[in-house]
């Protein structure tokens, strides 16, 4: 119990540090932009601090063995995201007044963070153990597929169909379906691991599966292509297929699965890219971002070019918070381009620190997965880490020009209600998985000798009673 209490005390200290660091960044940006702290500074600080304390108390009460780093890292990333969105609001209001860039987003993002915190606490309180999710494996998968395909029947926005719109409300179901798909993959791979891992042939020292065992991989590949074709959602397609390949490799330890997956990804992506005009435009913008400044170019958006300019302007140490020009990147706060804003004002050094925070968060989930004894928990913890890493890779790769831009929101940092809620649900599941792993680490296993002694005594007592009767 002392070790568990020490973990929670460490978590509390780190949560306080995370809130203070976020407030320091907010103050730095406010002073650079306006020369004084705005009236919303205290409100934001108190709100973020109260939410962080609420989540910590929930973890302390109902997940006391959980890893002490997961919650503070998520709080810090969320705080920095609120800071940058508010900083961009100020610049958009000044330089883009009267245009579609002007509506403020920081207040709405704070409201979504409150909703996410409440749902986070709900998961921590009511999900008694991560293995409870196994009971709803196929229901979860069915609901996830229905939600994932639903946007195809709604109008597209900026060329992609990622949103379900009901009146004035809209949300991105893919942010939630990725969680359900991880649960399904973990359960399916646990049940079919032997058939997928032990049977097959070796070619040039690499173990390949049988053709009939390729069914699940081909189904997921087909679903990914359908998402790409009908919803033009490159990011979600890459993430779903990538999650399955990585979890499949972790479950089977067969390199052949990875090679087959890469081949299918290249073939499918190439075919869709050659036939879809929207995907083709994104590939063209990726290969020739500066063509937007040429007359008659097919590249219509300057976001990729402006993001590269911002990264170059920031250099190694950055311009300083509030001292750059990230507002030149259209819709920077709403999507992956917010990474370009951070890159300009925090520099390469600051970006590397932020990326390390993401990978440290994923590493804590991997560590919990390794510690657990049950296969479902191992795969669930791995899947939660993989979805975080893949989404950060897809976003960062698109901003720096490594891969085509996908429009996915950077976890915790970018504006988006669906993304904010879903990412905090991922953190809640990470904490429940790490709580189970922490019990294994901190609670000593019963001594086999003592167990045998007690068992033998009970047997003798039972025999004596029978003899007496």
C-alpha positions, 0 to 999 in steps of 0.5 A: 500500500505504501508503494501505491500511495507513493505512486499517487503522491508522485502523480499529484506532484507531476500534475501540479507541475504540468498545470503550472507549466501550461500556465507559464506558457499561457502567460508567456504568450499573452505577455508577448501578444498583448503586454498583459494577462487577459481576463481569461488567464485566471479562468483557464488556469483554475479550470485546468487545475480543477479538472486535473485535480478531479482526474487525479482524485479519481485515479487515486481512489479507483486506480491506485496502482496505476502508472504515475506518469500517464495522467501528468503527461496528458494534462501537460499536452492538453494544457499546451494545446489550450494555450496555442489555440488561444494564442492563435485565436488572438492572431486570427481575430487581429489579422483575419477579422471577418473571414472564416478563420476568425471564430474563436476556438479556445472557449469551445475547446475548454468545454470539450475538455470538461466533457472529456474529463467527466467521461474519463472519470466515468471510465475510471470509476465504472470500468472495474477491470480492463478484461470486462471489455472482452464481454462486448467484443463483437458488439463493439466491433459492429457498432464501430463499423457502422459508425465508421461507414456512416460519414459516407452518407453525409456531405463531405467537408474540404473533400473528406467525409469524416463527419456525422452531422445532426442539425448544428452538431457534428462529430468524427466517429473515427476518433471513437471507432479506433478504440472499439477496433483495438478492443476487437483486435485484442480479443480476436488475436488472443483467441486465434493466436496459435493458428496465426503464429504456429502454422505456415511456411518459411521462405528465405528464413521468413515465416509466412502464414497460410493463404487461408489465414490471410482472411482477417488481414484481407478483410481489414485491408478491404475496410481500409480501402473502402474508407479511403474510397468512399470517405476519402479519409487517408489518415483513418485508413492508415491508422486502422490498417497500421494498428492491425498489422502491429498488433498482429506482429506482437501477437504472432512475432511473424515478420511475414505478416508485416511484409504482407501488410506493407505490400497490401498497403502500397498496392491499395494506396497506389490504386486509390491514389491513381483513381481518387482526385482528392487523394491525388491532389494531396499527393501532388501537394506533398510532392510539390508544396511550393507550386501553390505560388505558381500560376496555373498550379493544381495545388490549391492550398498553401498550408503545406508551404506555410508550415514548412516556412514556419518550421524554417523560421523557428529554427532550433530554439524558436521565435518564442511563444507569441512572437511568431506568425503561425496565423499564416497557416490556415486553420492551424488550430483545427488540425495537424497544422498546429504542429507547424505553429509549435515548431515556429515558436518553440523550434526544433528543440521544443518539437522534439520535447513534445514528441518525446512526451508522446512517446513516453506516454506510449512507452508507459502503456507498453510497459504495462502491457509487458507486465500483464499476465493475460494476453488480452491485456497485453494486446490492449495495452499495445494497441492503445500505445500503437494508435497514439504513436501512429496518429502522431506519426501521421500528423508529424509526417504530414507537416514536415513533408515526410508523407502526404498530409491527412487532416488528422488532429494532433492528439490533445493539442489540436482543436476538436471535440471528438478528438479531445474526448476520444484521446482522454478515453484512450488515456483512461484505458491506459490507466486501467491497464496500468492499474492491473499491471501495478497490482502485479508489480506491487502486491507480492504473490502468495508464498506457494509453501504457505498455500500448500501448508494451509491446503494440507491442514484443511485436507487433514481436518476434513479427513478427521471429520470423516473418520469421526463420523 
